[in-house]
Amino acid sequence: MRELKLFDRTQPQTLQIGVLLLYLNAALAILAVLFGGGLSIPILLLDILLPLGGAYGVANSRKYGYYAAVVATGIPLLLLIYLVFTAGLSSLFGAQLLNVVLTVVMFALFIHPQSRLYAKTWFH
């Protein structure tokens, strides 16, 4: 029987860092929901469940996990791009700068050629 794990040290470094950042992102979203107020279904799905499912799936070498991780990092990136086109580039700077950098880095880690090749070859 296969052992289910939260983190896989045998995967490429790009996937390892991506998984850790997805877990961190979900934990911060949980804290934001707990201390920030209301819980809506889109926030629950996009900020908590999708990153957790993606990170857990990638750690267990599942294709659904890889796709969930790409979607979980791609949707916030698309929202940031939309924000730039509607509100201008100045809307990205200030308190949101760290969020912007982490969003771009997480997406880049999962679409990196090394990550894609590893997922294509070893994930099932």
N, C-alpha and C positions, 0 to 999 in steps of 0.2 A: 504494500500500500504506500502511496506517495504521501510524503509529509507536506502539509500546507504551511507556508511561511509568509511572514510580513516583509521580508527583505532577502534578496538573493545576492550574495557576494560574488557569485560566479558570472554574473552578467557584465556587459561592458560598463565602463565608468559613466557614460552618458545616461544609460538607463538607471543605474544606481542613484545618481544625483537627482534625476528626474523623479524617481519614486520617493525619495526623501523630501523633495520640494512639494510634491503632491500631498504627502501626509502632513507636512507643515502648513500648507495652504488650507487643507480641510480643518486642521486643529484651530487655526486662526479664525476661520469662518464659524466654527462652533463657538468660540469665545465671543465673537462679534454678535452672534445670535443670542447667547446667554446674557451678555451684558449690554447689548445694544437695543434690545426690545423684541418686536414681533418676529414671528416665524412665518414666512410665506413659502408656498410650494416651489416657485421657481428658484428662490434662494436655497432652499433645502436640496433641490436636485442639482443645481449648477455648482454650488459652492461647497457642498458637503458630500453628498452621495456619489456623484460622478467622479470626483477626484479620489475618494476612498476606494471605489470599485476599480478605477483604473490602476491605482497604485498596487492594490492587492492582486489584481489580475496580472500585471506586469511582473510582480515579484514571484508569481506562480507560473510564469511562462505561458500565459494564455493570450490568444489573439484578441479576444474580446476586451481584455485589459489594456492591450496596446491601443486599440481603437478608442476605447473610453478615455484613455489618457490623452490622446491627440485631440479628441473632442473637448475634453475638460480644460485643456490649455488653449485650444483654438477659439472657442466661443468668447472668452474674455478678451483675447487679442482682437477679434473682429469687433467687439464692442468698443475697444480703445481706438481702433481705426475709424469707426463711425463717429466717435467723440471728437477726434481730430478734424474730421471733415465738417462736422456741424458746429463745433465751438471754437475751433482753431487750435493751433499747436500750443498756445500758452495754457490751455486747459490741462495739459499733461504734467506741468511742472508744479512744484509746491509740495504739498503733503502727499500727493499721489505718485511721486517720482519713483519711490521704491516699489510700489505696486506695478508700475509700468515696466520697470526693469525685470522684476521677477516673472511677470507674465511673458515677456519676450524670451527670456532665458529658458523657462520651462518648455515653451513651444519649440524652441530651437533644439533643446536636448532630445525631444522625442522625434523630431523629423530629421535629425542628424543622420547622414548616410550609415554610420556605424550602428545606430539604433535600429534603423529600418532594415538593414541587412540581417542583423541578429534576430530581429522579430520574424522576418520572413523565413529564416533558416530554422530556428529552434522553437518558435512558439507553435502551439497546437491548440 
